[in-house]
Amino acid sequence: MRIQSDTGCYAPGLAVELLASEEDRQECLSHLCDILRCMAPKKTKKKALARKTKTARTGRVAEPKRTGKSTAAAGKRAAGTDPKRIAAILAKLDEAYPDATCELKYENAFQLLISTILSAQCTDVRVNQVAETLYKKYPTPEAFAHANPAELEQEVRPTGFFRNKTKSIMGASKAILEKFGGQVPRTMEEMLTLPGAARKTANVVLGTAYGIASGIVVDTHVIRIANRLDLTRNEDPKKIEQDLMQVIPKERWIKFSHQVIWHGRRVCQARKPKCVECNLEKICYSKDKTI
């Protein structure tokens, strides 16, 4: 089993045993659990009907009728995307995480870009620790572009996949200098030309550094929670983003991303979601619920 990120990095599943801290291990296990869930065979209609009947008997929120087809195939939104339910979800997220924001520390858009590249398959805490000294030695795109690759690899090594990340960082820095006059671009199209920057990274930088809502950040937490809340029937990040962009008001795209990521890290975790602590529990009918 392998994991892929914006940087193109891959990790064998057993590498989780080699991670240094408990927080890193939990974050990696969260990724693995999400991947395993995506690989699990779908339940038959008969089993789904039996589960829905049981839900009705227990008095919990009943699951809307499903068609058995993907959103893309059926041409319809997921059943949980009723506007009133979306409004209720957004209200609950505001209630729980009114001040949610990106947890990466940065002073400008360029630093946020580099930190986001480093955050692939790594915790924000670890990235912030590395960044604290990294940006003192490499304060500008020029410094990263002309860095000694071997030295830079060792400096970003604690974040994992250091060779790939070094290539992405140096490549992105050179592109920013050569194509964009030393400034991080402000459009999705231009961001996607930078090495190491796929849609997730571009959305983080555009939304957080510039306040530009070009899309919704879709990381492992958003993938998991969007499916648990029945906001999408897809597993592909690009399709999930499109599904969410259709039902979440554009003025909420940036804040929604941060709030869902916070919720995934603190409450709606992959292996053991803390449903008893979740203020969305009453409007959630996920099969993963623990209560």
C-alpha positions in Angstrom: 0.0 0.0 0.0 1.3 3.5 -0.9 0.3 7.0 -0.1 0.6 9.9 -2.6 0.6 13.6 -2.0 0.9 16.9 -3.9 4.6 16.5 -3.9 4.5 13.1 -5.6 5.9 11.4 -2.5 5.1 7.8 -1.7 5.3 5.9 1.6 5.0 2.2 2.4 2.4 1.6 5.0 4.8 0.0 7.4 6.8 3.2 7.6 4.4 4.3 10.3 6.5 2.3 12.7 9.5 4.5 11.9 7.9 7.8 12.7 9.5 9.6 15.7 6.6 11.0 17.6 3.2 9.7 18.7 1.5 12.7 17.0 3.2 11.8 13.7 2.2 8.1 14.1 -1.4 9.1 14.7 -1.5 11.4 11.7 0.0 8.7 9.5 -2.4 6.1 10.8 -5.3 8.5 10.1 -4.1 8.7 6.4 -3.9 4.9 6.3 -7.3 4.4 7.8 -8.8 6.7 5.2 -7.1 4.9 2.4 -8.3 1.5 3.7 -11.8 2.8 4.0 -11.7 3.9 0.3 -10.5 0.4 -0.6 -13.2 -1.4 1.4 -16.0 -3.1 -0.7 -19.3 -1.3 -0.8 -22.3 -2.7 1.1 -25.1 -4.3 -0.8 -28.4 -2.6 -1.1 -29.9 -5.3 1.1 -27.4 -4.7 3.9 -27.9 -0.9 3.6 -31.6 -1.4 3.9 -31.2 -3.5 7.0 -28.9 -0.9 8.5 -31.4 1.9 7.7 -34.2 -0.1 9.3 -32.2 -0.6 12.4 -31.4 3.1 12.5 -35.1 3.9 12.4 -35.9 1.6 15.3 -33.2 3.1 17.5 -34.5 6.6 16.9 -31.3 7.9 15.4 -31.2 10.1 12.3 -32.3 8.1 9.3 -30.1 8.0 6.2 -31.6 9.5 3.0 -32.3 7.0 0.2 -29.2 6.3 -1.9 -29.3 5.4 -5.6 -26.2 3.1 -5.5 -24.6 5.3 -8.2 -21.8 7.7 -7.8 -22.5 11.5 -7.9 -20.8 11.7 -11.3 -22.6 8.8 -12.8 -26.0 9.7 -11.5 -25.6 13.4 -12.2 -27.1 14.2 -8.8 -25.7 15.6 -5.6 -25.3 13.4 -2.5 -28.4 13.0 -0.5 -27.1 15.0 2.5 -26.7 18.2 0.5 -30.2 19.7 1.2 -29.7 23.4 1.6 -31.2 23.5 5.1 -28.9 20.7 6.2 -25.9 22.5 4.7 -26.9 25.6 6.6 -27.1 23.6 9.8 -23.7 22.0 9.2 -22.1 25.4 8.6 -23.8 26.8 11.8 -22.5 23.9 13.9 -18.9 24.4 12.5 -19.1 28.1 13.3 -20.3 27.2 16.8 -17.4 24.7 17.4 -14.6 26.5 15.5 -15.3 30.2 15.1 -11.6 31.1 14.9 -10.4 28.2 12.8 -7.5 29.0 10.5 -4.4 27.5 8.9 -2.2 26.0 11.7 1.0 26.4 9.7 3.1 29.4 10.8 4.2 31.8 8.1 5.0 35.5 7.5 4.2 35.7 3.8 2.7 33.8 0.9 6.1 32.3 -0.1 6.7 30.8 3.4 3.2 29.4 3.4 3.8 27.7 0.0 7.0 26.1 1.3 5.4 25.0 4.6 2.5 23.5 2.7 4.8 21.5 0.5 6.6 20.3 3.6 3.3 19.4 5.3 2.6 16.5 2.9 2.4 13.3 5.1 3.7 15.4 8.0 2.0 17.1 10.9 1.8 20.9 11.0 3.5 20.9 14.4 6.6 19.2 12.9 6.6 21.5 9.9 6.5 24.6 12.2 9.4 23.2 14.2 11.5 22.8 11.0 10.3 26.2 9.6 11.4 28.1 12.6 15.1 27.7 11.6 14.6 27.1 7.9 13.3 30.5 7.0 16.1 32.2 8.9 18.7 30.5 6.7 16.6 30.7 3.5 14.5 34.0 3.8 13.7 34.4 0.1 13.0 32.5 -3.1 16.5 33.3 -4.3 18.0 31.6 -1.2 16.0 28.4 -1.7 16.6 28.4 -5.5 20.4 28.5 -5.1 20.6 26.3 -2.0 22.9 23.3 -1.8 20.5 20.4 -2.4 22.3 18.0 0.0 22.2 20.6 2.8 18.5 21.5 2.2 17.6 17.8 2.2 19.1 17.4 5.7 17.3 20.5 6.9 13.9 19.3 5.8 14.6 15.7 6.6 12.4 15.6 9.8 9.3 16.3 7.7 9.8 13.0 5.7 10.3 12.4 1.9 13.0 15.0 2.1 14.5 14.3 -1.4 11.2 14.9 -3.2 10.3 17.9 -1.1 13.8 19.4 -1.7 13.2 19.1 -5.5 9.8 20.6 -5.2 10.9 23.5 -3.0 13.9 24.4 -5.2 11.8 23.9 -8.4 9.0 26.1 -7.1 11.4 28.8 -6.0 13.1 28.9 -9.4 9.8 29.1 -11.2 8.6 32.0 -9.0 11.8 33.9 -9.8 11.8 33.1 -13.5 8.1 33.3 -14.3 6.5 35.5 -11.7 9.0 38.1 -10.8 9.8 36.7 -7.4 6.1 36.8 -6.2 3.9 33.8 -5.5 1.2 33.8 -8.2 -2.4 34.7 -7.3 -4.4 32.5 -9.7 -5.1 28.8 -9.6 -3.8 28.3 -13.2 -0.4 29.9 -12.4 -0.1 28.1 -9.0 -0.5 24.8 -10.7 2.6 25.4 -12.8 4.8 25.4 -9.7 6.6 22.1 -8.9 5.0 20.5 -5.8 1.8 22.5 -6.0 -1.4 20.6 -6.9 -4.9 21.9 -6.1 -4.7 21.3 -2.4 -1.5 23.3 -2.0 -2.8 26.0 -4.3 -6.0 26.4 -2.4 -4.2 26.7 0.9 -1.9 29.5 -0.4 -4.5 31.4 -2.3 -7.2 31.2 0.4 -5.0 31.7 3.5 -2.3 34.1 2.3 -4.4 36.1 -0.3 -8.0 35.5 0.8 -8.8 34.3 -2.7 -11.5 31.6 -2.8 -10.5 29.6 -5.9 -11.7 26.3 -4.4 -11.9 24.2 -1.3 -8.9 22.6 0.3 -9.4 18.8 0.2 -7.0 16.9 2.4 -7.4 13.5 4.1 -9.7 15.1 6.8 -11.9 16.8 4.3 -12.2 13.6 2.2 -13.2 11.6 5.3 -15.7 14.1 6.8 -17.3 15.1 3.5 -18.1 11.4 3.0 -19.2 10.8 6.6 -21.6 13.8 6.3 -22.8 12.6 2.9 -21.8 15.7 1.1 -20.2 13.7 -1.6 -20.2 10.1 -2.9 -16.7 10.4 -4.4 -13.3 9.4 -3.1 -11.2 11.3 -5.7 -10.1 14.7 -4.2 -10.8 16.6 -7.4 -14.3 15.3 -7.7 -14.9 15.9 -3.9 -13.8 19.5 -4.3 -16.2 20.0 -7.2 -19.1 18.4 -5.2 -18.4 20.7 -2.2 -18.0 23.8 -4.3 -21.6 23.2 -5.6 -23.2 23.1 -2.2 -21.0 25.3 0.0 -21.5 29.0 -0.6 -18.3 30.5 -2.2 -17.9 33.1 0.6 -17.5 30.1 3.0 -15.0 28.0 1.0 -11.9 29.3 2.8 -13.4 29.1 6.3 -15.1 25.8 5.7 -11.8 24.2 4.7 -10.1 25.3 7.9 -13.1 24.3 10.1 -13.4 20.8 8.6 -9.7 20.2 9.0 -9.8 21.3 12.6 -12.8 19.0 13.2 -11.0 16.1 11.6 -7.9 16.6 13.8 -9.8 17.1 17.0 -13.1 15.2 16.9 -13.9 13.3 13.7 -10.8 11.2 13.6 -10.2 8.3 11.3 -10.0 5.3 13.6 -12.1 6.4 16.6 -14.3 9.4 15.9 -15.3 11.2 19.2 -18.9 11.3 18.3 -19.9 11.8 21.9 -18.1 15.2 21.8 -19.3 16.1 18.3 -21.9 18.9 17.9 -22.7 17.5 14.4 -23.7 14.1 15.8 -27.5 14.7 15.7 -27.4 15.5 11.9 -24.8 12.9 11.1 -25.8 9.4 10.0 -22.4 8.0 9.1 -21.9 4.2 9.4 -18.7 5.0 11.3 -20.5 6.6 14.2 -19.4 5.3 17.6 -22.7 6.1 19.4 
